[in-house]
Amino acid sequence: MNERIQEKLSILADAAKYDASCSSSGAKRKNENKGLGNAEGMGICHSYTEDGRCVSLLKILLTNHCIFDCAYCVSRRSNDVKRAAFTVEEVVDLTINFYRRNYIEGLFLSSGIFSSPDYTMERLVRIVKKLRTEHKFNGYIHVKTIPGASEELIQEAGLYADRLSVNIELPSELALTQLAPEKNYQEILTPMSQIRDNIIQNKEEKALFKKVPNFATAGQTTQLIVGASAETDLQIIKLTDSLYQGYGLKRVYYSGYIPVTDDARLPQVTQPPVIREHRLYQTDWLMRFYGFQADEILDPAHPHLDLEIDPKLAWALRNRHVFPVDVNTADFEMILRIPGVGARSAKKMVSARRFARLNMETLRQLGVVLKRAKYFLTCDGEHQPLIGELTEQQVRRQILFGAGSVRSALVTQQLDLFAQAS
């Protein structure tokens, strides 16, 4: 690799690191023409950085030049950073050469906006088209579509990319108006609607005809920046829920705001809100796989996620009237709501109790985290001593600090009484 390309790669890979949405699960592109790579089944294998971000894809921007001046973006027009841009051929060559050296297993391609959305999107499409048609590349490809680009370009991109995404960026239109006044929500939501409709149409056509080209078989995703604006967690998860329901998204990714520019409109933070980001992912998981509704997890009286405990435990502590749950008789949906019980453990429990009654030892063997679960379930008459007498705060303390005996329960009660008296 010559020095010029290496310098571009250094600049444009670094600029791409702020985009978290690079998962490839769900791609089903088979290698049927003796070409390069394979993204069959559940997608490609990943390696991850310490903060959980995927690094197995060649993750780059086509350019960090941008006509927009979004306050939160490192590539904003007014930011004094070194600029670079790849040509179409350079991105294609890098992808093929890196794949052949086993450095990567796919491509995650985004871009700043050169002179117009269509001008930029056309180049992104040319890259993926060359990889697929000229180089027979069958590895995973994820393309960030450009808001404002034509429907024809977005449709063509979906024929060659496994996944498309449009970053909604900020959780409210008000925040977008304040921090990115040159953008608007409608330009972001329109391509999301187009991608959704094309995916639905592609599935319908595949049910009728044998030879139908794939369209974004791994679906579409988006990303929200958390902490750059003042929205509550309740607003964020309600938006997330509406995106899943209205646009059929595979994933919503959350990226804790990292201060990359000085701007009076942005909050002054010393470090990204990584715990809040993690809690939002846990909440997202509850909505997608555990049957929770957004307004169950948070409400106007509780608009923020608890940073000390996970959202399922927080919900259980606020709704102790539905517990304890008898795991030998409760339905699957209720078992899923017990803190410390995962989806796999719940399925095993429902299956195992067909042959024998469950007890605490059985639950431990099935992977239930009894440190949390024992306060919210009962089986064969086994239950946590004094559970009916402990307050929400006492249960919380015992789970957080590992106290589980009758004596420690009494101590926490005494501490509460002392606190009230003082």
Contacts in CASP RR format, 6 or more apart in sequence:
PFRMAT RR
TARGET T0000
AUTHOR 0000-0000-0000
METHOD contacts of the structure
MODEL  1
MNERIQEKLSILADAAKYDASCSSSGAKRKNENKGLGNAEGMGICHSYTE
DGRCVSLLKILLTNHCIFDCAYCVSRRSNDVKRAAFTVEEVVDLTINFYR
RNYIEGLFLSSGIFSSPDYTMERLVRIVKKLRTEHKFNGYIHVKTIPGAS
EELIQEAGLYADRLSVNIELPSELALTQLAPEKNYQEILTPMSQIRDNII
QNKEEKALFKKVPNFATAGQTTQLIVGASAETDLQIIKLTDSLYQGYGLK
RVYYSGYIPVTDDARLPQVTQPPVIREHRLYQTDWLMRFYGFQADEILDP
AHPHLDLEIDPKLAWALRNRHVFPVDVNTADFEMILRIPGVGARSAKKMV
SARRFARLNMETLRQLGVVLKRAKYFLTCDGEHQPLIGELTEQQVRRQIL
FGAGSVRSALVTQQLDLFAQAS
1 9 0 8 1.000
1 97 0 8 1.000
5 90 0 8 1.000
5 94 0 8 1.000
7 84 0 8 1.000
8 84 0 8 1.000
8 85 0 8 1.000
8 86 0 8 1.000
8 90 0 8 1.000
9 60 0 8 1.000
9 94 0 8 1.000
11 64 0 8 1.000
11 82 0 8 1.000
11 83 0 8 1.000
11 84 0 8 1.000
12 60 0 8 1.000
12 61 0 8 1.000
12 62 0 8 1.000
12 63 0 8 1.000
12 64 0 8 1.000
12 84 0 8 1.000
12 85 0 8 1.000
12 86 0 8 1.000
13 59 0 8 1.000
13 60 0 8 1.000
15 61 0 8 1.000
15 64 0 8 1.000
15 74 0 8 1.000
15 75 0 8 1.000
15 81 0 8 1.000
16 59 0 8 1.000
16 60 0 8 1.000
16 61 0 8 1.000
16 108 0 8 1.000
16 110 0 8 1.000
17 53 0 8 1.000
17 59 0 8 1.000
18 74 0 8 1.000
18 255 0 8 1.000
18 258 0 8 1.000
18 260 0 8 1.000
19 59 0 8 1.000
19 108 0 8 1.000
19 110 0 8 1.000
19 144 0 8 1.000
19 167 0 8 1.000
19 223 0 8 1.000
19 255 0 8 1.000
20 53 0 8 1.000
20 223 0 8 1.000
20 253 0 8 1.000
20 254 0 8 1.000
20 255 0 8 1.000
21 142 0 8 1.000
21 165 0 8 1.000
21 167 0 8 1.000
21 221 0 8 1.000
21 222 0 8 1.000
21 223 0 8 1.000
21 251 0 8 1.000
21 253 0 8 1.000
22 53 0 8 1.000
22 54 0 8 1.000
22 57 0 8 1.000
22 59 0 8 1.000
22 108 0 8 1.000
22 142 0 8 1.000
23 46 0 8 1.000
23 54 0 8 1.000
23 221 0 8 1.000
23 251 0 8 1.000
23 253 0 8 1.000
24 39 0 8 1.000
24 43 0 8 1.000
24 44 0 8 1.000
24 46 0 8 1.000
24 54 0 8 1.000
24 57 0 8 1.000
24 106 0 8 1.000
24 140 0 8 1.000
24 142 0 8 1.000
24 162 0 8 1.000
24 163 0 8 1.000
24 218 0 8 1.000
25 42 0 8 1.000
25 43 0 8 1.000
25 218 0 8 1.000
26 41 0 8 1.000
26 42 0 8 1.000
26 43 0 8 1.000
26 162 0 8 1.000
26 163 0 8 1.000
26 217 0 8 1.000
26 218 0 8 1.000
26 219 0 8 1.000
26 250 0 8 1.000
27 39 0 8 1.000
27 40 0 8 1.000
27 41 0 8 1.000
27 43 0 8 1.000
27 44 0 8 1.000
27 140 0 8 1.000
27 162 0 8 1.000
27 163 0 8 1.000
27 217 0 8 1.000
27 218 0 8 1.000
28 39 0 8 1.000
28 40 0 8 1.000
28 41 0 8 1.000
28 43 0 8 1.000
28 162 0 8 1.000
28 214 0 8 1.000
28 217 0 8 1.000
28 218 0 8 1.000
29 38 0 8 1.000
29 39 0 8 1.000
29 40 0 8 1.000
29 138 0 8 1.000
29 139 0 8 1.000
29 140 0 8 1.000
29 162 0 8 1.000
29 214 0 8 1.000
29 217 0 8 1.000
30 38 0 8 1.000
30 40 0 8 1.000
30 138 0 8 1.000
31 37 0 8 1.000
31 38 0 8 1.000
31 40 0 8 1.000
31 138 0 8 1.000
33 136 0 8 1.000
33 138 0 8 1.000
34 136 0 8 1.000
35 135 0 8 1.000
35 136 0 8 1.000
35 137 0 8 1.000
35 138 0 8 1.000
36 96 0 8 1.000
36 99 0 8 1.000
36 100 0 8 1.000
36 135 0 8 1.000
36 136 0 8 1.000
36 137 0 8 1.000
36 138 0 8 1.000
36 139 0 8 1.000
37 99 0 8 1.000
37 105 0 8 1.000
37 137 0 8 1.000
37 138 0 8 1.000
37 139 0 8 1.000
38 138 0 8 1.000
38 139 0 8 1.000
39 106 0 8 1.000
39 138 0 8 1.000
39 139 0 8 1.000
39 140 0 8 1.000
39 141 0 8 1.000
39 162 0 8 1.000
43 140 0 8 1.000
43 218 0 8 1.000
44 56 0 8 1.000
44 57 0 8 1.000
44 105 0 8 1.000
44 106 0 8 1.000
44 139 0 8 1.000
44 140 0 8 1.000
45 56 0 8 1.000
45 105 0 8 1.000
46 54 0 8 1.000
46 55 0 8 1.000
46 56 0 8 1.000
46 57 0 8 1.000
47 54 0 8 1.000
47 55 0 8 1.000
47 56 0 8 1.000
48 54 0 8 1.000
48 55 0 8 1.000
49 55 0 8 1.000
51 274 0 8 1.000
56 104 0 8 1.000
56 105 0 8 1.000
56 106 0 8 1.000
57 104 0 8 1.000
57 105 0 8 1.000
57 106 0 8 1.000
57 107 0 8 1.000
57 108 0 8 1.000
57 140 0 8 1.000
57 142 0 8 1.000
58 94 0 8 1.000
58 95 0 8 1.000
58 98 0 8 1.000
58 103 0 8 1.000
58 104 0 8 1.000
58 106 0 8 1.000
58 107 0 8 1.000
58 108 0 8 1.000
59 108 0 8 1.000
60 86 0 8 1.000
60 91 0 8 1.000
60 94 0 8 1.000
60 108 0 8 1.000
60 109 0 8 1.000
60 110 0 8 1.000
61 75 0 8 1.000
61 109 0 8 1.000
61 110 0 8 1.000
61 111 0 8 1.000
61 112 0 8 1.000
62 85 0 8 1.000
62 86 0 8 1.000
62 91 0 8 1.000
62 109 0 8 1.000
62 110 0 8 1.000
62 111 0 8 1.000
62 112 0 8 1.000
62 120 0 8 1.000
62 123 0 8 1.000
62 124 0 8 1.000
62 127 0 8 1.000
63 83 0 8 1.000
63 84 0 8 1.000
63 85 0 8 1.000
63 86 0 8 1.000
63 111 0 8 1.000
63 112 0 8 1.000
63 114 0 8 1.000
63 120 0 8 1.000
64 74 0 8 1.000
64 75 0 8 1.000
64 81 0 8 1.000
64 83 0 8 1.000
64 84 0 8 1.000
64 85 0 8 1.000
64 112 0 8 1.000
65 75 0 8 1.000
65 83 0 8 1.000
65 85 0 8 1.000
65 112 0 8 1.000
65 113 0 8 1.000
65 114 0 8 1.000
66 73 0 8 1.000
66 75 0 8 1.000
66 76 0 8 1.000
66 77 0 8 1.000
66 112 0 8 1.000
66 113 0 8 1.000
67 77 0 8 1.000
67 113 0 8 1.000
67 114 0 8 1.000
67 115 0 8 1.000
67 116 0 8 1.000
67 182 0 8 1.000
68 76 0 8 1.000
68 77 0 8 1.000
68 113 0 8 1.000
68 180 0 8 1.000
68 182 0 8 1.000
68 183 0 8 1.000
69 76 0 8 1.000
69 77 0 8 1.000
69 78 0 8 1.000
69 182 0 8 1.000
70 76 0 8 1.000
70 169 0 8 1.000
70 179 0 8 1.000
70 180 0 8 1.000
70 182 0 8 1.000
70 183 0 8 1.000
71 179 0 8 1.000
71 180 0 8 1.000
71 228 0 8 1.000
71 261 0 8 1.000
71 263 0 8 1.000
71 265 0 8 1.000
71 266 0 8 1.000
72 169 0 8 1.000
72 170 0 8 1.000
72 179 0 8 1.000
72 180 0 8 1.000
72 225 0 8 1.000
72 228 0 8 1.000
72 257 0 8 1.000
72 260 0 8 1.000
72 261 0 8 1.000
72 263 0 8 1.000
72 266 0 8 1.000
73 79 0 8 1.000
73 180 0 8 1.000
73 260 0 8 1.000
73 261 0 8 1.000
74 81 0 8 1.000
74 260 0 8 1.000
74 261 0 8 1.000
75 81 0 8 1.000
75 112 0 8 1.000
76 261 0 8 1.000
79 260 0 8 1.000
79 261 0 8 1.000
85 114 0 8 1.000
86 94 0 8 1.000
88 123 0 8 1.000
88 126 0 8 1.000
88 127 0 8 1.000
88 130 0 8 1.000
89 130 0 8 1.000
91 107 0 8 1.000
91 109 0 8 1.000
91 127 0 8 1.000
92 127 0 8 1.000
92 130 0 8 1.000
92 131 0 8 1.000
92 134 0 8 1.000
92 135 0 8 1.000
95 104 0 8 1.000
95 106 0 8 1.000
95 107 0 8 1.000
95 131 0 8 1.000
95 137 0 8 1.000
96 131 0 8 1.000
96 135 0 8 1.000
96 137 0 8 1.000
98 104 0 8 1.000
99 105 0 8 1.000
99 106 0 8 1.000
99 137 0 8 1.000
99 139 0 8 1.000
105 139 0 8 1.000
105 140 0 8 1.000
106 139 0 8 1.000
106 140 0 8 1.000
106 141 0 8 1.000
107 128 0 8 1.000
107 131 0 8 1.000
107 139 0 8 1.000
107 140 0 8 1.000
107 141 0 8 1.000
107 142 0 8 1.000
108 142 0 8 1.000
109 124 0 8 1.000
109 127 0 8 1.000
109 128 0 8 1.000
109 141 0 8 1.000
109 142 0 8 1.000
109 143 0 8 1.000
109 144 0 8 1.000
110 143 0 8 1.000
110 144 0 8 1.000
111 120 0 8 1.000
111 123 0 8 1.000
111 124 0 8 1.000
111 144 0 8 1.000
111 146 0 8 1.000
112 120 0 8 1.000
113 120 0 8 1.000
113 146 0 8 1.000
114 120 0 8 1.000
114 123 0 8 1.000
117 146 0 8 1.000
117 147 0 8 1.000
117 148 0 8 1.000
117 149 0 8 1.000
118 146 0 8 1.000
118 148 0 8 1.000
118 149 0 8 1.000
118 150 0 8 1.000
118 153 0 8 1.000
120 146 0 8 1.000
120 149 0 8 1.000
121 145 0 8 1.000
121 146 0 8 1.000
121 149 0 8 1.000
121 150 0 8 1.000
121 153 0 8 1.000
121 154 0 8 1.000
121 157 0 8 1.000
122 153 0 8 1.000
124 143 0 8 1.000
124 144 0 8 1.000
124 145 0 8 1.000
124 146 0 8 1.000
124 157 0 8 1.000
125 153 0 8 1.000
125 156 0 8 1.000
125 157 0 8 1.000
125 160 0 8 1.000
128 141 0 8 1.000
128 143 0 8 1.000
128 157 0 8 1.000
128 160 0 8 1.000
128 161 0 8 1.000
129 156 0 8 1.000
129 160 0 8 1.000
131 137 0 8 1.000
131 141 0 8 1.000
131 160 0 8 1.000
132 141 0 8 1.000
132 160 0 8 1.000
133 160 0 8 1.000
139 162 0 8 1.000
140 162 0 8 1.000
140 163 0 8 1.000
140 218 0 8 1.000
141 160 0 8 1.000
141 161 0 8 1.000
141 162 0 8 1.000
141 163 0 8 1.000
142 161 0 8 1.000
142 162 0 8 1.000
142 163 0 8 1.000
142 164 0 8 1.000
142 165 0 8 1.000
142 218 0 8 1.000
143 157 0 8 1.000
143 158 0 8 1.000
143 161 0 8 1.000
143 163 0 8 1.000
143 164 0 8 1.000
143 165 0 8 1.000
144 164 0 8 1.000
144 165 0 8 1.000
144 166 0 8 1.000
144 167 0 8 1.000
145 154 0 8 1.000
145 157 0 8 1.000
145 164 0 8 1.000
145 165 0 8 1.000
145 166 0 8 1.000
145 191 0 8 1.000
145 195 0 8 1.000
147 166 0 8 1.000
147 183 0 8 1.000
147 187 0 8 1.000
147 188 0 8 1.000
147 190 0 8 1.000
147 191 0 8 1.000
148 187 0 8 1.000
148 190 0 8 1.000
148 191 0 8 1.000
149 191 0 8 1.000
151 191 0 8 1.000
151 194 0 8 1.000
154 164 0 8 1.000
154 191 0 8 1.000
154 194 0 8 1.000
154 195 0 8 1.000
154 198 0 8 1.000
155 194 0 8 1.000
155 198 0 8 1.000
155 215 0 8 1.000
157 164 0 8 1.000
158 164 0 8 1.000
158 195 0 8 1.000
158 198 0 8 1.000
158 215 0 8 1.000
158 216 0 8 1.000
159 213 0 8 1.000
159 214 0 8 1.000
159 215 0 8 1.000
161 216 0 8 1.000
162 216 0 8 1.000
162 217 0 8 1.000
162 218 0 8 1.000
163 216 0 8 1.000
163 218 0 8 1.000
163 219 0 8 1.000
163 220 0 8 1.000
163 221 0 8 1.000
163 250 0 8 1.000
164 195 0 8 1.000
164 216 0 8 1.000
164 219 0 8 1.000
164 220 0 8 1.000
165 220 0 8 1.000
165 221 0 8 1.000
165 222 0 8 1.000
165 223 0 8 1.000
166 188 0 8 1.000
166 191 0 8 1.000
166 192 0 8 1.000
166 195 0 8 1.000
166 220 0 8 1.000
166 222 0 8 1.000
167 188 0 8 1.000
167 222 0 8 1.000
167 223 0 8 1.000
168 185 0 8 1.000
168 188 0 8 1.000
168 189 0 8 1.000
168 192 0 8 1.000
168 222 0 8 1.000
168 223 0 8 1.000
168 224 0 8 1.000
168 239 0 8 1.000
168 243 0 8 1.000
169 176 0 8 1.000
169 180 0 8 1.000
169 183 0 8 1.000
169 188 0 8 1.000
169 223 0 8 1.000
169 224 0 8 1.000
169 225 0 8 1.000
170 176 0 8 1.000
170 179 0 8 1.000
170 180 0 8 1.000
170 224 0 8 1.000
170 225 0 8 1.000
170 228 0 8 1.000
170 229 0 8 1.000
171 224 0 8 1.000
171 226 0 8 1.000
171 229 0 8 1.000
171 231 0 8 1.000
171 235 0 8 1.000
171 236 0 8 1.000
171 239 0 8 1.000
172 229 0 8 1.000
172 231 0 8 1.000
172 235 0 8 1.000
172 239 0 8 1.000
173 184 0 8 1.000
173 185 0 8 1.000
174 229 0 8 1.000
175 228 0 8 1.000
175 229 0 8 1.000
175 230 0 8 1.000
175 231 0 8 1.000
176 183 0 8 1.000
176 184 0 8 1.000
176 185 0 8 1.000
177 184 0 8 1.000
178 229 0 8 1.000
178 265 0 8 1.000
179 228 0 8 1.000
179 229 0 8 1.000
179 265 0 8 1.000
179 266 0 8 1.000
189 247 0 8 1.000
192 220 0 8 1.000
192 222 0 8 1.000
192 243 0 8 1.000
192 247 0 8 1.000
192 249 0 8 1.000
193 247 0 8 1.000
195 216 0 8 1.000
195 219 0 8 1.000
195 220 0 8 1.000
195 247 0 8 1.000
196 220 0 8 1.000
196 246 0 8 1.000
196 247 0 8 1.000
196 248 0 8 1.000
198 215 0 8 1.000
198 216 0 8 1.000
199 215 0 8 1.000
199 216 0 8 1.000
199 219 0 8 1.000
199 220 0 8 1.000
201 215 0 8 1.000
202 212 0 8 1.000
202 213 0 8 1.000
202 214 0 8 1.000
202 215 0 8 1.000
202 216 0 8 1.000
205 212 0 8 1.000
206 212 0 8 1.000
218 250 0 8 1.000
219 249 0 8 1.000
219 250 0 8 1.000
220 247 0 8 1.000
220 248 0 8 1.000
220 249 0 8 1.000
220 250 0 8 1.000
221 249 0 8 1.000
221 250 0 8 1.000
221 251 0 8 1.000
221 252 0 8 1.000
221 253 0 8 1.000
222 243 0 8 1.000
222 249 0 8 1.000
222 252 0 8 1.000
222 253 0 8 1.000
223 252 0 8 1.000
223 253 0 8 1.000
223 254 0 8 1.000
223 255 0 8 1.000
224 236 0 8 1.000
224 239 0 8 1.000
224 240 0 8 1.000
224 252 0 8 1.000
224 253 0 8 1.000
224 254 0 8 1.000
224 255 0 8 1.000
225 255 0 8 1.000
225 256 0 8 1.000
225 257 0 8 1.000
226 236 0 8 1.000
226 254 0 8 1.000
226 255 0 8 1.000
226 256 0 8 1.000
226 257 0 8 1.000
226 273 0 8 1.000
226 276 0 8 1.000
226 277 0 8 1.000
226 280 0 8 1.000
227 256 0 8 1.000
227 257 0 8 1.000
227 267 0 8 1.000
227 269 0 8 1.000
227 273 0 8 1.000
227 276 0 8 1.000
228 257 0 8 1.000
228 266 0 8 1.000
228 267 0 8 1.000
232 298 0 8 1.000
232 303 0 8 1.000
232 304 0 8 1.000
233 276 0 8 1.000
233 279 0 8 1.000
233 280 0 8 1.000
233 283 0 8 1.000
233 298 0 8 1.000
233 303 0 8 1.000
233 304 0 8 1.000
233 305 0 8 1.000
234 294 0 8 1.000
234 298 0 8 1.000
234 299 0 8 1.000
234 300 0 8 1.000
234 302 0 8 1.000
234 303 0 8 1.000
234 304 0 8 1.000
235 303 0 8 1.000
236 254 0 8 1.000
236 280 0 8 1.000
237 280 0 8 1.000
237 283 0 8 1.000
237 284 0 8 1.000
237 287 0 8 1.000
237 294 0 8 1.000
237 297 0 8 1.000
237 298 0 8 1.000
238 294 0 8 1.000
238 295 0 8 1.000
240 252 0 8 1.000
240 284 0 8 1.000
240 287 0 8 1.000
240 294 0 8 1.000
241 287 0 8 1.000
241 293 0 8 1.000
241 294 0 8 1.000
243 249 0 8 1.000
243 252 0 8 1.000
244 252 0 8 1.000
244 287 0 8 1.000
244 288 0 8 1.000
251 284 0 8 1.000
252 284 0 8 1.000
254 277 0 8 1.000
254 280 0 8 1.000
254 281 0 8 1.000
254 284 0 8 1.000
255 277 0 8 1.000
256 272 0 8 1.000
256 273 0 8 1.000
256 274 0 8 1.000
256 276 0 8 1.000
256 277 0 8 1.000
257 266 0 8 1.000
257 267 0 8 1.000
257 269 0 8 1.000
257 272 0 8 1.000
257 273 0 8 1.000
258 272 0 8 1.000
259 266 0 8 1.000
259 268 0 8 1.000
259 269 0 8 1.000
275 307 0 8 1.000
276 305 0 8 1.000
276 307 0 8 1.000
279 305 0 8 1.000
279 306 0 8 1.000
279 307 0 8 1.000
279 310 0 8 1.000
279 311 0 8 1.000
280 305 0 8 1.000
282 310 0 8 1.000
282 311 0 8 1.000
282 312 0 8 1.000
283 292 0 8 1.000
283 297 0 8 1.000
283 298 0 8 1.000
283 305 0 8 1.000
283 311 0 8 1.000
286 292 0 8 1.000
286 297 0 8 1.000
286 311 0 8 1.000
286 312 0 8 1.000
287 293 0 8 1.000
287 294 0 8 1.000
287 297 0 8 1.000
289 343 0 8 1.000
290 312 0 8 1.000
290 336 0 8 1.000
290 337 0 8 1.000
290 343 0 8 1.000
291 333 0 8 1.000
291 336 0 8 1.000
292 312 0 8 1.000
292 315 0 8 1.000
292 337 0 8 1.000
296 315 0 8 1.000
297 311 0 8 1.000
297 314 0 8 1.000
297 315 0 8 1.000
298 304 0 8 1.000
298 305 0 8 1.000
302 318 0 8 1.000
305 311 0 8 1.000
305 314 0 8 1.000
306 314 0 8 1.000
308 396 0 8 1.000
308 400 0 8 1.000
309 317 0 8 1.000
309 396 0 8 1.000
309 399 0 8 1.000
309 400 0 8 1.000
310 339 0 8 1.000
312 337 0 8 1.000
312 339 0 8 1.000
312 340 0 8 1.000
313 339 0 8 1.000
313 340 0 8 1.000
313 372 0 8 1.000
313 399 0 8 1.000
315 337 0 8 1.000
316 323 0 8 1.000
316 337 0 8 1.000
316 338 0 8 1.000
316 339 0 8 1.000
316 376 0 8 1.000
317 392 0 8 1.000
317 395 0 8 1.000
317 396 0 8 1.000
318 392 0 8 1.000
320 392 0 8 1.000
320 395 0 8 1.000
322 334 0 8 1.000
322 337 0 8 1.000
323 338 0 8 1.000
323 375 0 8 1.000
323 376 0 8 1.000
323 377 0 8 1.000
324 375 0 8 1.000
324 376 0 8 1.000
324 377 0 8 1.000
324 378 0 8 1.000
324 383 0 8 1.000
324 387 0 8 1.000
325 334 0 8 1.000
325 335 0 8 1.000
325 337 0 8 1.000
325 338 0 8 1.000
325 376 0 8 1.000
325 377 0 8 1.000
325 378 0 8 1.000
326 377 0 8 1.000
326 378 0 8 1.000
326 379 0 8 1.000
327 335 0 8 1.000
327 338 0 8 1.000
327 349 0 8 1.000
327 353 0 8 1.000
327 358 0 8 1.000
327 363 0 8 1.000
327 377 0 8 1.000
327 378 0 8 1.000
327 379 0 8 1.000
328 353 0 8 1.000
328 357 0 8 1.000
328 358 0 8 1.000
328 379 0 8 1.000
328 380 0 8 1.000
332 346 0 8 1.000
332 347 0 8 1.000
332 350 0 8 1.000
335 341 0 8 1.000
335 346 0 8 1.000
335 349 0 8 1.000
335 350 0 8 1.000
336 342 0 8 1.000
336 343 0 8 1.000
336 346 0 8 1.000
338 373 0 8 1.000
338 376 0 8 1.000
338 377 0 8 1.000
339 369 0 8 1.000
339 372 0 8 1.000
339 373 0 8 1.000
339 375 0 8 1.000
339 376 0 8 1.000
340 368 0 8 1.000
340 369 0 8 1.000
340 370 0 8 1.000
340 371 0 8 1.000
340 372 0 8 1.000
340 373 0 8 1.000
341 349 0 8 1.000
341 368 0 8 1.000
341 369 0 8 1.000
341 373 0 8 1.000
341 377 0 8 1.000
342 368 0 8 1.000
344 367 0 8 1.000
345 363 0 8 1.000
345 366 0 8 1.000
345 367 0 8 1.000
345 368 0 8 1.000
348 366 0 8 1.000
348 367 0 8 1.000
349 358 0 8 1.000
349 363 0 8 1.000
349 366 0 8 1.000
349 368 0 8 1.000
352 358 0 8 1.000
352 362 0 8 1.000
352 366 0 8 1.000
356 362 0 8 1.000
357 379 0 8 1.000
357 380 0 8 1.000
358 379 0 8 1.000
358 380 0 8 1.000
359 379 0 8 1.000
359 380 0 8 1.000
359 382 0 8 1.000
360 370 0 8 1.000
360 374 0 8 1.000
360 379 0 8 1.000
360 382 0 8 1.000
362 379 0 8 1.000
363 370 0 8 1.000
363 373 0 8 1.000
363 377 0 8 1.000
363 379 0 8 1.000
364 370 0 8 1.000
371 399 0 8 1.000
371 402 0 8 1.000
372 399 0 8 1.000
374 383 0 8 1.000
374 384 0 8 1.000
375 384 0 8 1.000
375 387 0 8 1.000
375 390 0 8 1.000
375 395 0 8 1.000
375 398 0 8 1.000
375 399 0 8 1.000
384 404 0 8 1.000
385 405 0 8 1.000
385 406 0 8 1.000
385 409 0 8 1.000
386 406 0 8 1.000
386 409 0 8 1.000
386 410 0 8 1.000
387 395 0 8 1.000
389 409 0 8 1.000
389 413 0 8 1.000
390 398 0 8 1.000
390 409 0 8 1.000
390 412 0 8 1.000
390 413 0 8 1.000
391 413 0 8 1.000
391 416 0 8 1.000
393 412 0 8 1.000
393 416 0 8 1.000
394 409 0 8 1.000
394 412 0 8 1.000
394 413 0 8 1.000
394 416 0 8 1.000
397 403 0 8 1.000
397 412 0 8 1.000
398 404 0 8 1.000
398 408 0 8 1.000
398 409 0 8 1.000
398 412 0 8 1.000
403 409 0 8 1.000
403 411 0 8 1.000
403 412 0 8 1.000
END
